[in-house]
Amino acid sequence: MWALLLPYIAAGQVMAVFLMRTFFVSIPSEYFESARIDGASEFRCFWNIALPLSKHIAGVVAILQVLGTWNDIFWPYLTIGTKKELFTIPVALLIFNDQLGQQIGTQMAGYIIASLPLVLLFAFTSRLFVEGLTAGGLKL
């Protein structure tokens, strides 16, 4: 199981750090300067200014990480081998399709059931996703 978890944790951190750093650099420094003039500490500046502004980009990072992890088939298939209790949904669908042959109806039912969590995730977070993507391109 660690062969599945550790690469996802390590690989996701690179993209998350890059996106979050790019967003934090784009926040105008005048916000932080005015808070420091009012007596706020560095932690208070982060907590009351940077964190509320970054909720959209954090949502984008979370959605992209979930999508990348959920849809990955190569690494889980390579690392878990034949341990059925560790199969991820894409690997289970791949093996399920190999066993069934050309039963299109059953395969499509499996694909629809596997995609429902992602459709629901995006349905509830699409506004957050779009706002997060556009927040990096707009001046605050």
N, C-alpha and C positions, 0 to 999 in steps of 0.2 A: 504494500500500500504506500510505503514511503517513496517508492520509485514513481508513483503517480503524483503525490502531493508536492514534493520538494521542487521539481522543475516548474510546476505551475506557479508556485509562490515566488521563485527566483525570477522567472521570465516576466511575470506580471509587474514586478517592482520596477523594472527598467522603464517600461512605457508609462507607468503611473508617475514616477519621479519626473520624467521628462515633461509630461503634460502639466503636472501640478506646478513645477518650477516655472515653466513658460507662463502659466497663468499668474503666479504670484509676482513675477517680474513685471507683468503688464499692469499691475495695480499701481496707481499714481502714488508717489512717495509723499505727496502733500497730505494725504489722509493720515499717515503715520506721524508726520511732523506735527500736525495740529493736535493729535492725541498726546504726543510727548510734551508739547507746550502746556497742555492741560494737566500734565502730571501722570499720565498713564505709563505703566512699565511695558517692557517688551512683550511679556506674556499677555498683558491686558490688550495691547495693540493687536496681537495675534488673535486672541479670543473674541474680541468685540468688533474687529474690522476685517481681518483677513479671512477668518473662518466663515462668517456669514456670507461674504462675497464668493467664497469658493464652493458653496454647496452644489451649484450646478455642474461645475467641472468635476467634482468628486462623484457626482451621479453618473457622468459620462464615463469616467474611469471604471466605476463599478459595473456598469452595463457592458462595456467592452470586455472587461475581464470575465464576466459571466458568460458572454457569448463565445469568447475564445476558448474557454475551458469546456463549455458544454458541447461545442461542435467538434472538438478535437478527436480524431480517430486514430491517427498514426501512432502517437506516443503510447496511448493506452494499449493498443493492439500489440505493439512491440514489447512492452514491459510486462504485461500481466499473463501473457501466454494462454494457458487453458484453464486458469482459475476462474470458474464461473461466478463465484461470489464477488469477485472484483470487477466484473464487466461493467463498463460504463454504457450508457444508453446507445451511443453510436456503434460501439463494438458489438453489443448484443444484437442490434438491428442488422449489422453486417453478417454475423454468424446465423441469425434467424433467416435472413434472405438466402444464404448459402444452403441451408437445410431444406427450405421450402421449394426452391427452384423458381418457377415462373408463376407463382400465385400472387398476382398483382393486387387483388383486393385485400388480402391479408397484409401484404407489405405496406400498402398505403395506409391501412388502419394503424399499423405500428408507427409509421412516420408521423401521422397526425397526432397520435397520442404523445410521441416524443417531442413534438414541436409546441404543444399547448403551453407548457411553462414559459417558453420564450415569447410566445405571442402575448400571453398575459402580462409578463414582465414589461414588454415594450408598450403594451396598451396603457398600463398604469404609469409608465415613466417617460412616455414619448415627449411630453411637454418639457420635462426636465432635461431630456436628451437634446432637444432642439435648442433650448435656451443655453445649455452648456456649450454646445458647439458654436453658437453665435457669440457667446460672451468673450471668447478669446479675440475675436475680430473687431470688437467695438471698444471705443474709448469710454471709460467710466466717468 
